[in-house]
Amino acid sequence: MRLSEKYKKTVAKELMQELGTKNPHAIPCLKKVSINVGMGKYLAGSKDYSQVMENITVIAGQKGYVRKARTAISNFKVRKGMPVGISVTLRGRRMDDFLTKLVCIVLPRVRDFRGISARSFDQKGNYSIGLREYTVFPEINADDVTKTHGLQVNIETTARNPQEGYLLLKKLGFPFRDEPKKQKVKKHARAMHEAKPSAL
């Protein structure tokens, strides 16, 4: 089942009940996904990053863009304007396709997988996953790979804190092996969240 379908059929109702609200726009939902690849080690001794761009395009289903250094950093041999990474931002249907694939296919294929850490939420309930090798994605033929690289997946939500973000992703099927650290969360008015429509 696609994550968007699961959200509409079961997750939204469960979140409303657990968070104590009757307004479906007041509960957390997925906003966008950013996929990032740092090219520092990959470009060592080379200027060709076409393979990285091709990999990200195939994995994300959308062409990425090159991030360039804004300032020079001599200690890291980085010059201003030098390509340092490739990023792509997904929303809507493409975000849904990517996250469904990530949860149902990619993560279970990771070697010695024991679940993802719930300690990677920021204070606003957004989550980051780091994958060491992009070859875990089904679109990539491991036999054609000559040089590997990792990637970072950042999931932005409308949650207000790590607990809400965790609750949302957990109910969507993300395989967490632990829980986020409990913290004191100030009570905020739900007015701003009640005005936001759910993204899924």
N, C-alpha and C positions, 0 to 999 in steps of 0.2 A: 504494500500500500504506500502511495506517495505521502510524504510528510504533510503536505497541504491538506490532503483528504483526511488524514489522521487527526490533524489539528481541528478541522471543522466538525468531524463526527464525534470525537471523544475528548480530546485534550482541552479544548476551550471550555467545555462544561465543567470538567474536573478542576481547572484552574479557577473558574468563577467560584466554585464551591469552597476550595481550599483557601483562597484569598479573601473570601467573604464579600464578594461584590456581585451585583445583579447586572452590571453594565458590561457587555462583552468587549467594549472598547477600552475598559480599564485594566484588562489583563495583559500580560506581556506576550509579545509575538516576535517573529523573526523580521528583521528589517533589511539587511543586506549581508553579503559575504564578500570578503576580499581575499584573494589568493596572491601571495607574494613569494618571489624567489630572489635571493641574494646571489649575485654573480661574482663576488670577489674571488673565491677559490676557483670557480669554473673558468673564469677568464684569465687565470694565471698563465702568462706566456702566449695568450691568444686574444684576438679582437672579435672573433666570430661568436655571436650569441644567437644565431638563427635557430639552432636546435632547441635552445631553451624556450624561445618564443613559440616554436612549433609545438613543443610539448604542452605548454600552458594552454595554447589555443585548442588543442585536441582534448585535453582534460576538462577545461572549463566550458567548451562549446562556444567560446567568444574570444576574439583576439585581444591580447593584452597590450599594455603600453610600457615603454622603457622609462625607468626612473633614472635620472641623472644627478650626479653630485652637485649640490648647490654651492659648496665651498671646497677648497683644497685642504686635504689632510696629509701632510708630508709623512707622518709616522706610518700611515697605512698605504702610502704611495698612491693616493687618490687625488686626481686633478679635478678642478672645477669643470663640469660638463661631461665628466666621464660616466659611462653607463655603469650603474651599480646594482640594478635589479629590474625585474619585470613584474608588473602587477596587473590584476584584472578584477573588476568589481561586478558582482552578479546580483540581480534583483528579480523579483517576480518568478516566472516560470523557470528561468535558467538557474536561479538560486535553488528553487525547489528540486529540480533535476539533480543538481550537484550534491546537495545535502542528502537526498534520498540514496544516491549512489555511495556517498561517503559512509553513511551509517550501515547500509545493508550489504555492501560489497567490499569497499576498500578497507575499512578498519578490521573486519574479520580476517583479511588476507595478510595483515601485518604479522611478521614472524614473532612468535612467543607473546602474542597479544594477551594482556590481562586486564584490559579496560583502560580508559583514559582518566587522567587526574582531574578532580573537581577544584583543584587549587589554582587553575589557570583563568579564573574569572577576574575581571577588573571590578572596580567599585561600582560601576554602572550596570553590571550584569552581562557584559560582553565576554565572549570566550575565544581562546586561541588554541589551536592544535598545530603542533609541529610534526611533520613527517620527514624522516631521514632520506627516504628514497621515493622518487615519483613512480617507480616501476610497479607499485602496488595498485595503480589504477588500471582497470581492464582494457583501456584504449591503447596502452603501451605494450608493445611486443618486446619482451626482455631480450630476445635474440638480436634485436637491432640496436640495443643500447651499447654505446662505446664509452660514454662518460656520464656518470650519475650526478644528481643534485637533489637536494631536499626542497621542501616548500612549506610555507606557513599559511594556515587557514584561519582567518579572523571572522568570527560570527558576531555581527552586531544585532542586538535585540532592543526592544523597548522596555526591558526590565529596569527597575530602579535600584537594584542591589544584587549581589552575587546569589543570594538565596532564591530570588525570583527567577534569575537567569538559569540557575541549576534546575529548578522545578520545571521550567519550560522545556529545556533540552532533555531532561530525564524522561519526561512523559512522551516526548517525541521519539524516544528510543535510543538516545545516545548512551553508550555502555560505560557509565562511570564506575570506577572501582572504589571510590570514596565519596565523601561529602565535603562541601566547602566549609571553611572555618566560620564558626558562628561569630557574629559581631553585632554590636549595638547599632541599630538602624533608626535614624530619626524618622518620625512620622511626618509625611508630607501629604498635602491635599492631593486628591486624585483628579482634580479638575483638568489638568493638562493632559493626563493620560486618557481621560474619558472622551476627550475631543478627537483622539487619534483613532482612525479606523485600523482594523487588523490587516497586516500585510499578507496573511495567508488565507 
